[in-house]
Amino acid sequence: MKIVVIGGTGLIGSKLVNRLREQGHEATAAAPNTGVNALTGEGLAEALKGASVVVDVSNSPSWDDAAVLNFFETSTRNLLTYEAAAGVGHHVALSVVGTDQLSESGYFRAKIAQEKLIKSSSIPYSIVHATQFFEFLKGLADISMDGNKVHLPPVLFQPMAADDVASGVATIALGKPIHGVVEIGGPEEFRLDDLVRRRLATLKDPREVIADPKALYSGAKVGERTLVPGKDARLGKTSFETWLNQSAQRAA
Ligand SMILES: NC(=O)c1ccc[n+]([C@@H]2O[C@H](COP(=O)([O-])OP(=O)(O)OC[C@H]3O[C@@H](n4cnc5c(N)ncnc54)[C@H](OP(=O)(O)O)[C@@H]3O)[C@@H](O)[C@H]2O)c1
């Protein structure tokens, strides 16, 4: 089966392309540096020729409110238009657990717009909502600075390894379209501030992390369980400790 991975050179995309190839599929990585630009449409017609499935794991280079909204709206419209012309039978997109409740955030307004376009298109689809990646914990600190300290609400969250995200998305891409949302998450629950503090300590990053109930997540207020998947979520196996050990081994 030919599967085109939009954003196939990124963190999740490159792992996903490998997973699909390991399982004997013709998976191609589509991104600006392979000549495919979902934002301008460049290279899409050629890339989608003969494809059965398109998986969109791209991300906007800029998280500025207007830029990210333009990225997800324009690229999703382009993808769905070119997919219809090429006869693609399954559009899979990666989004985030809790997206619907995070509309105060510019980034999440863009993800909501992306999902709305997919749901109203004629292409059979599956939307995967993943929890935060362990790989993103430092990034979370970076977007949560107030002065020189990291301010995070001490809410629950259930992050997961990028390897498990790629495996979860691969399984869904190879199955029948769900015509809805499926959630994937990590095997353990943590407090958001606590795990970011632990991650910064392992990186010897001296920034102090403050548990601040009024702090926002990516610009949005979050409740105790906004970032936690529901009971039907498919859970990855990699614990935080295992991921830390694996990351240290890879770095060595
Ligand atoms: N971070 C989290 O914790 C989290 C949690 C749940 C879901 N997600 C979702 O996961 C998705 C993937 O995240 P990621 O961290 O793997 O992203 P990433 O590593 O930043 O990769 C983004 C990919 O998108 C490509 N791209 C950028 N502009 C493009 C364009 N115009 N046309 C086609 N491809 C383009 C990039 O190509 P170049 O490298 O060539 O620019 C790259 O391959 C995102 O949609 C995000 O919302 C993230």
The ligand as a MOL file (V3000), in Angstrom:
LIG
                    3D

  0  0  0     0  0            999 V3000
M  V30 BEGIN CTAB
M  V30 COUNTS 48 52 0 0 0
M  V30 BEGIN ATOM
M  V30 1 N 4.3190 18.2460 20.6770 0
M  V30 2 C 3.3940 17.4950 21.2430 0
M  V30 3 O 3.5000 17.1410 22.4270 0
M  V30 4 C 2.1950 17.0350 20.4300 0
M  V30 5 C 1.2020 16.2730 21.0560 0
M  V30 6 C 0.1490 15.7700 20.2850 0
M  V30 7 C 0.0940 16.0550 18.9070 0
M  V30 8 N 1.0600 16.8390 18.3250 0 CHG=1
M  V30 9 C 0.9680 17.0970 16.8710 0
M  V30 10 O 1.9530 16.3030 16.2170 0
M  V30 11 C 2.2120 16.8440 14.9260 0
M  V30 12 C 3.6690 16.6240 14.5490 0
M  V30 13 O 4.5300 17.1880 15.5130 0
M  V30 14 P 6.1120 16.9810 15.4240 0
M  V30 15 O 6.6600 17.4210 16.7510 0
M  V30 16 O 6.4650 15.6370 14.8770 0 CHG=-1
M  V30 17 O 6.4950 18.0950 14.3280 0
M  V30 18 P 7.9540 18.4830 13.7840 0
M  V30 19 O 9.0150 17.5760 14.2990 0
M  V30 20 O 8.0940 19.9610 14.0020 0
M  V30 21 O 7.8190 18.1910 12.2220 0
M  V30 22 C 7.0070 18.9860 11.4160 0
M  V30 23 C 7.0620 18.4280 10.0030 0
M  V30 24 O 6.2050 19.2540 9.1910 0
M  V30 25 C 6.9100 19.5660 8.0160 0
M  V30 26 N 6.3990 20.7710 7.3720 0
M  V30 27 C 6.5510 22.0640 7.7560 0
M  V30 28 N 5.9880 22.8810 6.8450 0
M  V30 29 C 5.4590 22.0750 5.8770 0
M  V30 30 C 4.7740 22.3290 4.6650 0
M  V30 31 N 4.5280 23.5730 4.2430 0
M  V30 32 N 4.4060 21.2720 3.8940 0
M  V30 33 C 4.6730 19.9900 4.2920 0
M  V30 34 N 5.3150 19.6990 5.4270 0
M  V30 35 C 5.7140 20.7320 6.2080 0
M  V30 36 C 8.3520 19.7150 8.4770 0
M  V30 37 O 9.2370 19.6870 7.3730 0
M  V30 38 P 10.6580 20.5020 7.4420 0
M  V30 39 O 11.4430 19.8570 8.5270 0
M  V30 40 O 11.2140 20.3270 6.0770 0
M  V30 41 O 10.2820 21.9130 7.7780 0
M  V30 42 C 8.4650 18.4800 9.3620 0
M  V30 43 O 8.6520 17.3220 8.5710 0
M  V30 44 C 1.7140 18.2990 14.9830 0
M  V30 45 O 0.6140 18.4430 14.1150 0
M  V30 46 C 1.2750 18.5170 16.4270 0
M  V30 47 O 0.1110 19.3090 16.5300 0
M  V30 48 C 2.0960 17.3140 19.0570 0
M  V30 END ATOM
M  V30 BEGIN BOND
M  V30 1 1 1 2
M  V30 2 2 2 3
M  V30 3 1 2 4
M  V30 4 1 4 5
M  V30 5 2 4 48
M  V30 6 2 5 6
M  V30 7 1 6 7
M  V30 8 2 7 8
M  V30 9 1 8 9
M  V30 10 1 8 48
M  V30 11 1 9 10
M  V30 12 1 9 46
M  V30 13 1 10 11
M  V30 14 1 11 12
M  V30 15 1 11 44
M  V30 16 1 12 13
M  V30 17 1 13 14
M  V30 18 2 14 15
M  V30 19 1 14 16
M  V30 20 1 14 17
M  V30 21 1 17 18
M  V30 22 2 18 19
M  V30 23 1 18 20
M  V30 24 1 18 21
M  V30 25 1 21 22
M  V30 26 1 22 23
M  V30 27 1 23 24
M  V30 28 1 23 42
M  V30 29 1 24 25
M  V30 30 1 25 26
M  V30 31 1 25 36
M  V30 32 1 26 27
M  V30 33 1 26 35
M  V30 34 2 27 28
M  V30 35 1 28 29
M  V30 36 1 29 30
M  V30 37 2 29 35
M  V30 38 1 30 31
M  V30 39 2 30 32
M  V30 40 1 32 33
M  V30 41 2 33 34
M  V30 42 1 34 35
M  V30 43 1 36 37
M  V30 44 1 36 42
M  V30 45 1 37 38
M  V30 46 2 38 39
M  V30 47 1 38 40
M  V30 48 1 38 41
M  V30 49 1 42 43
M  V30 50 1 44 45
M  V30 51 1 44 46
M  V30 52 1 46 47
M  V30 END BOND
M  V30 END CTAB
M  END
